[in-house]
Amino acid sequence: MTTTPDAAGHTLAELCALVDLPARTVRYYVQLGLVDRPVGETRAARYGARHLEQLLQIRRWSAAGLSLERIRELLHGETPELPARAPSPGTVTVCSHLTVADGVTLVIDPGRAGVSSEQLRVFVRAVMAAWDEALGPIGAGAQPPP
């Protein structure tokens, strides 16, 4: 990664204050290649808008739970796939409860599963068909033979 000197105007201390990161972390990100090298060296080094954007993006992805290795991959062109995070205590979620048979219920959180309404309908039909195929009349409510 390279930086053009046109918009480089912040010192390391100023940049750190803008992104609320320690200087050591910023230097580490530069060392890893996650952030472009500054314009200039040592105390004369200057950082611009591009550096600020890179650091803010890294913070967003880190907050979403991505590793620095995954962030490096994303910065080099892969499409971001943010992982679903487990809900924290007090989080309200709306789930679908599919009653497959007496005593068999499947709970689906479409938001965390990343499925659309149509995909959910297809999935429900497939689960019900698989249940009927696997258990035959027992799954349909008939009593098993003694």
Backbone hydrogen bonds, N-H to C=O, Kabsch-Sander energy under -0.5 kcal/mol:
donor,donor_aa,acceptor,acceptor_aa,energy
7,A,4,T,-0.7
8,A,5,P,-0.8
9,G,7,A,-0.8
9,G,47,Y,-1.8
10,H,47,Y,-3.2
15,L,11,T,-2.5
16,C,12,L,-2.6
17,A,13,A,-1.9
18,L,14,E,-1.9
19,V,15,L,-1.9
20,D,16,C,-1.3
21,L,16,C,-1.5
26,V,22,P,-1.9
27,R,23,A,-2.8
28,Y,24,R,-2.0
29,Y,25,T,-2.5
30,V,26,V,-2.1
31,Q,27,R,-2.5
32,L,28,Y,-2.3
33,G,29,Y,-0.7
33,G,30,V,-0.8
34,L,29,Y,-2.3
35,V,29,Y,-1.2
37,R,1,M,-0.6
39,V,46,R,-2.4
40,G,38,P,-0.6
44,A,41,E,-1.7
45,A,42,T,-1.5
46,R,39,V,-2.4
47,Y,10,H,-2.7
52,L,48,G,-1.8
53,E,49,A,-2.7
54,Q,50,R,-2.5
55,L,51,H,-2.5
56,L,52,L,-2.4
57,Q,53,E,-2.4
58,I,54,Q,-2.4
59,R,55,L,-2.2
60,R,56,L,-2.1
61,W,57,Q,-2.6
62,S,58,I,-2.6
63,A,59,R,-2.5
64,A,60,R,-1.4
65,G,62,S,-1.6
66,L,61,W,-2.3
71,I,67,S,-2.4
72,R,68,L,-2.3
73,E,69,E,-1.9
74,L,70,R,-2.4
75,L,71,I,-2.5
76,H,72,R,-1.0
76,H,73,E,-0.5
77,G,74,L,-1.6
78,E,73,E,-1.6
91,T,88,S,-2.1
93,T,91,T,-0.5
95,C,93,T,-0.6
96,S,108,I,-3.3
98,L,96,S,-0.6
98,L,106,L,-3.3
99,T,97,H,-0.7
100,V,98,L,-0.9
100,V,104,V,-2.3
101,A,104,V,-1.5
104,V,101,A,-2.7
105,T,103,G,-0.5
106,L,98,L,-3.0
107,V,105,T,-0.5
108,I,96,S,-3.1
108,I,106,L,-0.5
113,A,109,D,-2.6
114,G,110,P,-1.3
115,V,110,P,-1.8
120,L,116,S,-2.3
121,R,117,S,-2.2
122,V,118,E,-2.3
123,F,119,Q,-2.4
124,V,120,L,-2.6
125,R,121,R,-2.3
126,A,122,V,-2.2
127,V,123,F,-2.6
128,M,124,V,-2.5
129,A,125,R,-2.4
130,A,126,A,-2.6
131,W,127,V,-2.4
132,D,128,M,-2.4
133,E,129,A,-2.4
134,A,130,A,-2.5
135,L,131,W,-2.5
136,G,132,D,-2.0
138,I,135,L,-1.5
139,G,136,G,-0.6
140,A,136,G,-0.8
141,G,138,I,-1.4
142,A,137,P,-2.1
